[in-house]
Amino acid sequence: MRTYARVLIALAVVGTLVLVTAAWLHSGSTTASADTRPLFAATFPDSQGRTQALSQWQGKVLLVNFWATWCPPCREEMPELSRLQEKYRSGGLAIIGIATDDVNKMWEFAQQNPVAYPLLAGDFEATNLAAGLGNDKDILPYTVAIGRDGKVVASYLGRLDMGVVEQTLQPLLSISR
């Protein structure tokens, strides 16, 4: 019986390692075939309750961060995303945070945790958009880098490594507008 239990534990550990490795390998991968038209067709309320059309950011280098108020890694990376926005704003970078929460939860969060980029409340539609942009594991945070041409350049599952993100963004930002 003890051998059976050990085998089950070993299989569980190996299975977990396979899942973690698969998620890690997917991080930073490209999903160039992802269709961004639904993203640019979407409208969501911002932290002041005003409806914002995502089409206003078409033609810019975008970093779209899907997050939630209840997600610790999402909250942890927000100050870093703010610094990234400040650093590359003049180069044409636009970071957009789309919460998978309703507008009231997002508004309360935004009042206590200001960031340097727009926060939008996407609720359930945000989850569908993220899935359409490659988040087939329904993991948050999920971030997508989009070039000026509207094509997905890279996607990141989980907490961002800002060094990797900057390596992705810098060549896109150096392209003349």
C-alpha positions as CSV (number, residue, x, y, z in Angstrom):
1,M,0.0,0.0,0.0
2,R,2.8,2.4,0.8
3,T,4.4,1.8,-2.6
4,Y,1.0,2.6,-4.3
5,A,0.8,5.9,-2.3
6,R,4.4,6.8,-3.3
7,V,3.6,6.2,-6.9
8,L,0.5,8.4,-6.7
9,I,2.5,11.2,-5.0
10,A,5.2,10.9,-7.6
11,L,2.7,11.1,-10.5
12,A,1.0,14.1,-8.9
13,V,4.4,15.9,-8.6
14,V,5.4,15.1,-12.1
15,G,2.0,16.2,-13.4
16,T,2.3,19.5,-11.6
17,L,5.8,20.0,-12.9
18,V,4.5,19.4,-16.5
19,L,1.7,21.9,-16.1
20,V,4.0,24.6,-14.6
21,T,6.6,24.0,-17.3
22,A,4.0,24.2,-20.0
23,A,2.7,27.5,-18.6
24,W,6.2,28.9,-18.3
25,L,7.1,27.9,-21.9
26,H,3.9,29.6,-23.1
27,S,4.9,32.8,-21.3
28,G,6.3,35.3,-23.8
29,S,5.3,33.2,-26.8
30,T,3.8,34.8,-29.8
31,T,0.2,34.4,-30.8
32,A,0.5,36.3,-34.1
33,S,-2.5,34.6,-35.5
34,A,-4.8,36.0,-32.8
35,D,-7.5,38.3,-34.1
36,T,-7.4,41.7,-32.5
37,R,-10.5,43.0,-34.2
38,P,-12.8,42.1,-31.2
39,L,-10.4,43.9,-28.9
40,F,-10.5,47.1,-30.9
41,A,-14.3,46.8,-31.3
42,A,-14.8,46.6,-27.6
43,T,-15.9,49.4,-25.3
44,F,-15.6,49.4,-21.5
45,P,-16.1,51.8,-18.6
46,D,-13.0,53.4,-17.1
47,S,-12.4,54.2,-13.5
48,Q,-14.5,57.3,-13.7
49,G,-17.4,55.4,-15.3
50,R,-16.9,56.9,-18.8
51,T,-17.2,54.5,-21.7
52,Q,-13.9,54.1,-23.5
53,A,-13.5,52.6,-27.0
54,L,-10.4,50.5,-27.4
55,S,-10.2,51.7,-31.0
56,Q,-8.7,54.9,-29.7
57,W,-5.5,53.1,-29.1
58,Q,-5.3,51.4,-32.5
59,G,-2.1,52.3,-34.3
60,K,-0.1,52.5,-31.1
61,V,2.2,50.0,-29.5
62,L,0.0,48.4,-26.9
63,L,0.5,46.4,-23.8
64,V,-2.9,45.1,-22.8
65,N,-2.9,43.7,-19.3
66,F,-5.9,41.5,-18.2
67,W,-6.1,41.5,-14.4
68,A,-8.5,41.3,-11.4
69,T,-8.7,43.2,-8.1
70,W,-8.5,39.8,-6.2
71,C,-5.4,38.7,-8.0
72,P,-2.2,39.2,-6.0
73,P,0.3,38.9,-8.9
74,C,-1.9,41.3,-10.9
75,R,-1.7,43.9,-8.2
76,E,2.1,43.4,-7.6
77,E,3.0,44.2,-11.2
78,M,0.9,47.3,-11.5
79,P,3.5,49.7,-10.1
80,E,6.0,48.2,-12.5
81,L,3.6,48.7,-15.4
82,S,3.1,52.3,-14.3
83,R,6.9,52.9,-14.4
84,L,7.0,51.2,-17.9
85,Q,4.2,53.5,-19.1
86,E,6.0,56.6,-17.8
87,K,9.3,55.5,-19.4
88,Y,7.9,54.7,-22.9
89,R,4.9,57.0,-23.2
90,S,6.7,59.5,-25.4
91,G,7.8,56.6,-27.6
92,G,4.2,55.7,-28.4
93,L,3.5,53.0,-25.8
94,A,0.0,52.7,-24.4
95,I,-0.6,50.3,-21.5
96,I,-4.3,49.4,-20.9
97,G,-5.4,47.4,-17.8
98,I,-8.7,45.5,-18.5
99,A,-10.1,44.1,-15.3
100,T,-12.2,41.0,-15.2
101,D,-14.2,42.7,-12.5
102,D,-17.3,44.8,-12.6
103,V,-16.9,48.6,-12.7
104,N,-17.7,49.1,-9.0
105,K,-14.9,46.8,-7.8
106,M,-12.5,48.3,-10.3
107,W,-13.4,51.8,-9.2
108,E,-12.8,51.1,-5.5
109,F,-9.5,49.5,-6.4
110,A,-8.4,52.5,-8.6
111,Q,-9.3,55.0,-5.8
112,Q,-6.8,53.3,-3.5
113,N,-4.2,52.2,-6.1
114,P,-3.7,54.9,-8.8
115,V,-1.7,53.8,-11.8
116,A,-0.2,55.7,-14.8
117,Y,-2.3,54.0,-17.4
118,P,-6.1,53.6,-18.0
119,L,-8.0,50.9,-16.1
120,L,-11.1,49.6,-17.7
121,A,-13.7,47.2,-16.3
122,G,-14.4,44.4,-18.7
123,D,-16.2,41.9,-16.4
124,F,-16.9,38.6,-18.2
125,E,-16.3,40.1,-21.7
126,A,-12.7,40.7,-20.7
127,T,-12.2,37.0,-20.0
128,N,-13.6,36.2,-23.5
129,L,-11.3,38.8,-25.1
130,A,-8.2,37.4,-23.3
131,A,-9.2,33.9,-24.5
132,G,-9.5,35.2,-28.1
133,L,-6.0,36.7,-27.7
134,G,-4.4,33.4,-26.7
135,N,-5.2,32.9,-23.0
136,D,-6.5,29.4,-23.4
137,K,-5.6,28.6,-19.7
138,D,-7.8,31.4,-18.2
139,I,-4.8,32.6,-16.1
140,L,-4.4,36.1,-14.7
141,P,-2.6,38.2,-15.1
142,Y,-2.4,37.8,-18.9
143,T,-0.7,40.4,-21.0
144,V,-0.6,40.9,-24.8
145,A,1.9,43.0,-26.7
146,I,0.4,44.4,-29.9
147,G,2.4,46.3,-32.6
148,R,1.3,49.4,-34.4
149,D,0.0,47.2,-37.2
150,G,-2.5,45.7,-34.8
151,K,-0.9,42.3,-34.7
152,V,-0.1,40.4,-31.5
153,V,3.7,40.3,-31.1
154,A,3.9,38.4,-27.8
155,S,1.7,37.2,-24.9
156,Y,2.6,36.5,-21.3
157,L,0.9,34.2,-18.8
158,G,1.3,35.1,-15.2
159,R,3.4,37.8,-13.5
160,L,5.5,39.8,-16.0
161,D,9.2,39.9,-16.2
162,M,9.7,43.5,-17.1
163,G,13.1,42.9,-18.7
164,V,11.6,40.5,-21.1
165,V,8.7,42.8,-21.8
166,E,11.0,45.7,-22.5
167,Q,13.0,43.5,-24.9
168,T,9.8,42.9,-26.8
169,L,8.7,46.6,-26.8
170,Q,11.9,48.4,-27.6
171,P,12.1,47.4,-31.3
172,L,8.4,48.2,-31.7
173,L,8.8,51.6,-30.2
174,S,11.8,52.5,-32.4
175,I,9.8,52.1,-35.6
176,S,9.0,55.5,-37.0
177,R,5.4,56.6,-36.6
